[in-house]
Amino acid sequence: MNLIIDVGNSFVKLAVFELDRILDKKIMNAENFLENFKKFIEKHETIAKGIMSSVGNLTQADLLCIKKSCDMLVLNQDTPVPFSNLYATPKSLGIDRIALVCAAVHNYKNKNVLVIDAGTCITYDFVSSEAEYFGGGISPGLYLRYKALNNYTAKLPLLSPEVPKGVVGDSTKASIHSGVVFGILNEIEGNVLRYQDKYEDLTIILTGGDSEFLSKQLKSTIFVNSNFLLEGLNSILQYNLSGQLKN
């Protein structure tokens, strides 16, 4: 069994895979990581291999505990992956985006795929049917937009995301919800149309922490998969293990 660890900006996700099948998953805050991680590992004594992707920060004690748990691969920009990276600055490509592209290549072979990750930031990543990664886009995520309105104005309140009652907000709160949520929905729909105009037979995946919230309001034909990044990390681990076996 494989241990998959995704250290994000807001949360840490743990998962156990057997081949391509996810057996268990847990989401936790970074500040309570060590205690929760030990409990999770105790439930899965047969874990042999693991992979970690980190765009957030863990303590040295956390990292030491992770490395002791099993034979751990730490994903970076030099890790072998099953796609051609045509990004102009490949060393700057986020490892979370690398994992998402690997999931697209693994799950949708010989297809043009656009992966939209709605998390702290919203990222767009395109990989061609020839497994060539060209790049995409980055914009502020749902919570960042709410926080920006509060942080950079004198009187606008900090709100939690809420489905707008209509496009016309009849109060300050309603106007914020309308502006933020419809702004993101229009952005996603607009980007999808632009990609569809350029690439035929496009498969679109929506993932990330806000994917469920947004998917219910989108009109485009989009596949929602909250575990897509975890699946990508698992596919990278399997790809590297198969390479070791061949060598």
N, C-alpha and C positions, 0 to 999 in steps of 0.2 A: 504494500500500500504506500501511496505517496502523500506527504504532508505539503500542503500549499499555504503560503503565508503572503498576504497582500497588506502591506503597511501603507495606508493612505493618509491624506492630509487630516482627515477627521476621525477615521476608525481603522481598526485592524481586523482583517477577515482571516479566519483559519478554515481550512477544508481538508478533508481526507478523501482521496480518490483511489479507486481500484480500476486500473486501466482508464477508460474514459468516463466511468460512472462515479458521481459524487456520492459518498456514503454519509458524510456528516459535515456540518458547517456551523461556525459560530462567529458572531460579530461583537467586538468589544471596544471599549475606549482604551487609548494608549496608557492612561494613568493607572488602570487596573490590569495591565497586560500580564504581568508575571504570574500572579495568582491564578488567573483564568487560563493562561497557557498551560501551566502545570497540570491543572485539572483536566484540560482537554487531552493532553498527551497521555495521561494515565488511562484514559478510556480506550486508547488505541496503541496497544503494546507492540503490534506487529509492523509499525511504520519502519521502513528501512531507508527510504530516500526522501528528500525534500527540496523545495525551491522557495526562495524568498524574493519578493519585489518590494522595494521600499522607496516611497517618495516623501514619507513623513519621518518623524524622529522617534527613536526608541533609546532607552538608556543603555549603557555598556553592559549592565547586568542582564537586561532583557536580551541583548544580542548574544551574550555568552551562553545563556540558557538555551536559546534557539539552536546555536551551533552544536551544543552538546546533545540535543534531542535526537539527531540522526545525521546521516551523510547529507549535508546541506549545500545546495548550489545557490549562490547569491547572484541574481540576475544583474547584468550590467550591459553596456553598449557593445562589449566585445564577446558576449556569449553567443555561440553559434545558434542561428535561427533559420527556419525553412522559407525565407523570402529574401528577395534582393532589395536592399535598402538604397533607394535612389534619392533620399532626402539630401538636400544641398549641404546640410550640416549634420551628418549622421551621429556624431558624438554628442549632439545636444538633444537628440530625440529621447523623450521621457520613457523610462522603462515600463511604465504603465501602458503607454501607447504601443510599445513593442509587443507586450503581452496580448493586447487587443488585436493587433494585426495577425499575430500567430494563431489566435483563436479563429479569425476569419479564414485564414489559409487552411487550417486543419478541418474546420467544420463545413466550409463551402468551397471545396476544391474546384478549380477551373471556372470560377465565377468572379465578376466584378463586385466588390463589397465595399460599402460605406458603413463604418462603425461610428456611432454617435454615443459618446460617454457623457452622461449628464450627472456630474458630481460637483465637487467644489468649483471646478471649471467645466465648461462644455467643450469637449474635443471632438473633432471630425477627422477620421482617418480613412484614406482610400487605398485599397490594394486591388490590383488588376487580376484578371483571370489567369495571367501568366505569373502570378505571385510576385509582382513588382510593386513595391510600396513607393508612392509618389509624395505623400504628405497629406495635408488637410488644413485644419483651422483650430484656433483656440479662442474662446470667449468666456466672459464671467458666467458662473453658474447661478442657480436660483437664489441660494442664500447670499452669495456675494452681492447680488443686485439689491436685495433688500437691505443688506448691511451698508452698502455704498450710499444709498439714499439717506440713511440715518446718520452715517459718519460724516458726510460731506455737506449736510444742510443743517440749519439751526433748529428747525421745528418739526421735521418729518419724523414720525415714530418708527421704531424697529418692529416690524411685524413678522409673524411666522407665515409661511406659504399657505395660501388658501385659494381654492378655485373661485375665480371671479363670477359674480352673479350676472354680469353682462359687460359688454365692451365699454359702456358709458358709466364711469364711476360717479355715484351721487354723493360721495363724501371723500375726505382725504384718504381714509383707509381703503375704501373701495377703489379709488383712483390708483393708489399704489399697487393693489393686487392686479388691477386691469393692466397697468403699464408694465409691470414685471412679468406676469404670467403670459399675457398675450404677446409681449415683446419676444419672449423666448420661443413661444409656439410659432410665431411668424418667422423668426430667424430659422428655426429648424425646417419648417415647411419650405421656406425660400431656398435654403441651401440644398435640400433634397431635390427640388426642381432644377436647380443649376447643375447638379451632378447627373440627374437623369437626362438632361439635354445633351450632356457631353458623352455619357457612357451608357451603352445599351445593356439591357438585362441586368439592371443593378439590384443587388440584394442589400437591404438596409437593416442594420441591427441597432437597436437602442438599448443601452445598458447603463449602469451607474445607480447611485442612491436615489436619484429623482426620476428614474425611468418609469416607475409605476404611476407616479403622480402625473407626469406629462403625457404618457401614452394614451390615457383615457380621453385626452382632449385633442390629440393629433388626428388629422384626416388621412395622412399618407399611409400606405401599406408598409408597416414597419414591424419587424419581429422583435419582441421584447425578451431579453435574456439577462436577468440580474447577475448570473454567475459567469458571464462571458469572459471577464478578466481572469477569474480563477481557472476556467477551462483553458485559456491561453497559456497560463503559467504551467499547468499540468502538461500541455502539449509540448512546451519547450523542454521540460524535464524529460519527457519520454523521447524527444528528438535527440537530446544529448546522451541519454542512456543508450539508445540504439547505436549512436556513433561510437560510443566506448566499446560496445559489444563487437562492432565491426572491426575496430582497431585491435 
